[in-house]
Amino acid sequence: MMSSLQSPQRRLIVLASALGLSGVASAQTVQLRIGTVVPRNSVYHQQLMEMGEAWRSVQGGNARFVVFTDGSQGGETELARRMRIGQLQGALMSVVGLREIDRSIYALQNLPLLFRSWDEVDHVREKMRPGIEKRFMERGFVILGWGDAGWVRFFSRHPAFRPDDFKPMKFFSWGSEPEQQAIMKSLGYTPVPLETADVLPAIQTGMIDVVPSTPYFALASQIYTTASNMLDINWAPIVGALVITRKAWDEMSPAAQQALRTEAEKASATMRAKARQEVDDAVAAMRKRGLKVNKPSPEQWREWTALAESLYPRIRGSMVPADTFDEVFMHLKAYRASRGQ
């Protein structure tokens, strides 16, 4: 008789314990720690904070949203590593960091002089977006939104107009891109592998002479005060994305997931618009403070075009997977044909 009474009592104890544990789990803090190399208080940082506040209000409870700016968590390769081990839940990165997750994304940024306008960049990105996002998801990451940071220009200590003018100079190169460094060396250029935080002291001390950079970053970081010459060509767009780990995504409520996606899309659109506007604004501001803008002649431009076209076979299959390389050219060809170009 006693044991038969104990059985339902035991079940009640087990049930109560389960409910208690469930309560502890639901009270756990859901947090998003986002790393990036963008400057504090920049438009990128501001948009991330607005997005995070909207997400936090929907997630509720003890939800926390923190953004680490200025590369305080390391360069973009390090940001990818920190996400994998759980120290960060997300990052706003360019292709330099995103390639650590999936190399197919290289096709959007590392094809010099291929894109003639932002319309072309947008068209190709949107065509390739579903496939790239699927590959990221399979690798444990969710792409929430796409951005860009302007066109890469060459900022140098000395005037330069044609490809050969840069051969005596030392180039900043991302430390995580050995393939690019190998290609540069084979063409007679001198890459110096560094991280973002090392660029300014390196250009100031003469360790490097050239920094491929967007005008906005050159202005914000004060690179242009030493590298006071800018070659006026749009070498390549800096493409980026906001990603979070799938683990962090799965821990959110469905409502919070939807809010985060919606706000991330809005933030990304603002980032793209502002970044594109800031290309011209930053150049104008730097010119007032002594920047010299060097515009190639038609003959010199043909030399740059020839250099870019000679690079494509070297890039295909090494820096950019062959299938995604071919896909970019396919979409771009169709886009230009539809406009009679």
N, C-alpha and C positions, 0 to 999 in steps of 0.2 A: 504494500500500500504506500509505504514511504517513497519507494523508488519511482512509482508511477506518478506521484506528486512532484518529484524532483525533475522529471523529464520536461514538463512544460516550463518549470522555473528556469531550467538550464537554457531552454530555447529563448525565453524572455531575456536572460542575461546576454546570450549571444547576440540577439537582435539589438539590444540596447548598446552593446559594445560596437556593433557594426554601424549603427546610427551615429554613435559618438565619433568613430573614426571618419565616417563620411563628413561629419561636420568639420573636423580638423582639416580634411583635404580641401573642402570648399573654401575654408578661411585662408588657405595658403595664398601668399602674395603672387599674383601673376605679374611678371615684370618684363619689360622690353628695354634692354640696354643696347643702344645703337652706336656703333663706331663710325667715324668718317674722318677724312683728312681736310674737309672744307673748313674755312675759318669760322670762328665763333661770331655770332651776330650777322653772318652773311645771309643772303636770301635763302640759301639752302638750309641753314640752321633754323631760321625763322619758320620756314615751311614745315620742317620736321617737328618742331615744337607744337605748332598749331595742329598738325595731324595727330600727334601723341595725346594732346589734351582732349581732342574729340574721341579718340579711342578709349582713353582712360575713363571718361564720363559714362561711356556705354558699358565697358567691362565691369566697372563698379568695384566694390569691395576695397581691397588694399592694392589695386592695380598701380604699378609704378612705371614711369616712362622717363628714361634718362638718355641724353645724347652726349657722347664724348667727341669733341671737335678737335681740329688742329693736329690730327695725327697723334693725340695723346695716348692712344692704344696701339700705336705702331703704324707702319705703312700698310698698304692695302693687302699685301700678301699675308701680313700678320693678322689683319682683321679677319680674313677668311679662316685662318688657323684658329683664332679665338672663338669664332662661331662654332667650329667643329667640336671644340672641347667644352663648349657651354659657358665660356666666360662672357661672351656677347650673344645676344639673341638675334641681332641684325646688323646691317651695315649699309650705308650709302656709299657706293664705290663706282669707280670707272671700270672700263674693261680690264685694266691692269690687275685689279683684284678679282673681278668676276671670272676671269679666265682660270683662276685657281679652282673654280667649281666646275666649269665646262668651257672648253676651248672654242666651241662653235661661236661664241659671242665675239671672238676676235674679228670676225668678218665685218662687223659694223664699224670698227675703228681703225684697223691696221691696213687699210688699202689706200695709200697716199694718192691725193689728187683725183680720186675716183668720183667723189660726190661734188656736184657743181652748185648745189643749193640745199637749203634746209628741207625744202619740199621733197627732194630726192631722198634725203636721210630718213624723213618721216615715212615715206612710202615703203622703202625697203625694210625699215624696222618693223612696221606694222604687218607686212607680209611674212616676215620671219619670226615674229613674236610668238605665235602659238607653239611652234616647234621648239624654240629655245626655252620657253617657259616650261614645257613638258619635260625637257631634259633636266632642267634645274630641279623640278619637283621629284624626278626619279632619283636625284642625288641628295635629296633631303632639304631642299631650299625652295621657298616661295618668293617669286618676283611680284612685288606689290605695285611697282610703277617704274616708268622709264624716264630718264632725264638726259640732258646733255649740258656741256659747260663751255660751249663755244668752239671756234676753230683753232687748231694748233698753228701758231706762227713761230718762227725762229728768232729768238732774242739773243744777240751776240755782243761781245765786248768790242768787236771791230766790224766795220761795214762789210757786207757781203751781198752779192747780187746773183751769183750763179753757183751751181753745185760745186765746182772746183774751188771756189773761194772759201768753202768751209773745210776743205781737206786738211789744212794746217792746224785747225782748231780742235779742241777737245769738247765732246758732246756729253751733256747729261744723258744718262740712260737708266731706265728702271732696273734695279738690281735683280728683279725676278724675270727678266726677259733675255735669257742667253741666246735665243734664236735671233732676235733682232740685233743683238751685239755682234753675232757671227756674220750676219749679212752686212752690217755697216763696215766691219773690218775687211771683208772681202772686196768692198768697193773703195777702200782706201781712206775710210773715216776712222776716227778714234773715239769710241764710246768709253765713258767712265761710269761704271755702275754705282748708283747712289739711291738713297731713299729721299722722299719729299722734304723731310726736315733738314737734310744736308745741302739742299740746293743753294740757298742764299749764302751760307759761309763758303761754299765751294766756288761760287762765281766771284765772290768778293776777294778771295785769296788767290785766284788764278788757277785753281785746281781744274776748273772747267771754263770754257770760253763761250759755249752755246747752250741755251736752254730751250728746247721745244716746249712751248707753254701757251695756254690761252691768254689773251690780253688781260682778262679779269684777274687770273692768278698772278700774272706778272706785276700788275698794279698792287694787288692786296699784299703780296709778299715782298714788294719793293725790289724785285729782281731787276727791273728796268733801270734802276739808278746806277747799276754797274754794267749790265748788259743793255746799253742804251741805243742799240740798233735793232730794228725789227724788220724782217723781210716780209713784205706784204703779199703773201700767198696763203691760201687756205689749204694747208698740207693735209689735214684730216680732222674730222670732228671728234671731240671727246664725248663719248657716249657712256652713260652710266645707268644704274638701276638701284632701287631700294629693295633689298632682300632680307628675309628673316628665315630662321630655321623652321623646318616643318614641325619640329617638336614644339617650338613656341607657338606656332600657329594652331596646332591641335589642342593646346591647353586653353585656348580662348573659347568663350561662348560663341555660338553661331552669330548672334547679334553683333558681338565685338569684331568678329572676322569681317562681316559685311561693312561695318563702320570703318574699319581700318582700310579695306580695299577702296571704298568710296573716297575717303580722305586722302589716301595715297595717290590716287589718280588725279585728284584736284591739285595736290601739292606738286606732283610731277609736271602737270601742265603749266603751272606757274613758274616752276624752276626753268623749264625749257624756254618759256617766253622771256623771262628776265635774263637768262644767260645769253640769249641771242641778241637782246638789246644791249647788254653790257659789253659785247665785243666792240661795238663802235664807240660807246660811251667811255670805256676804259682807254681805248687808243687815243681819243680826243683829250682825255685827262692827262695821259702820259706825255703827249706831244706838247702840251702847255708847260710841262716840267722838264723838257729837254730831250724826249725820245725822238730819234731820227727814224722815219719810216722810209724804207728803201724799196722802191717799186721796180721789179724787173722789166727790162725792155722786151718787146716781142721776141727777139732772138734769144734772150736769156730765158724767157718763159718756155720756149720750145725745148731748151736744154732740160728744164725741170720736168716737163712732160715726158721727155725721152727717158729720163732717170726713173720716173714713177713707173712707166710701162715696162722698163727692164727689171723692175723689182717684182712685178706680179708673179712671174714664173718661180721666183725664189721663195715668195711668200706662200704660194699655193702648196699645201701638203706639209709645210714646215711650221709656219706660224699660224696659218689658217687651215683647218681641215678642208680637203679638196671638195667635198660635197657642199659645204656651206659657202666656200669661195665661189663655186659655180652658181649656187643659188642667188647670191648677191648680183652677179653679172646678169643672170636671167631676168630677175625682177627689174633691174635698172634698164636693161635693153627694152623690155616691154613698156616700161613707164615712158621712156623717151620716144619710143615709136608712137605711143598713143597721143603724143603732143607734137608729132612731126619733127622731132629733133634727130 
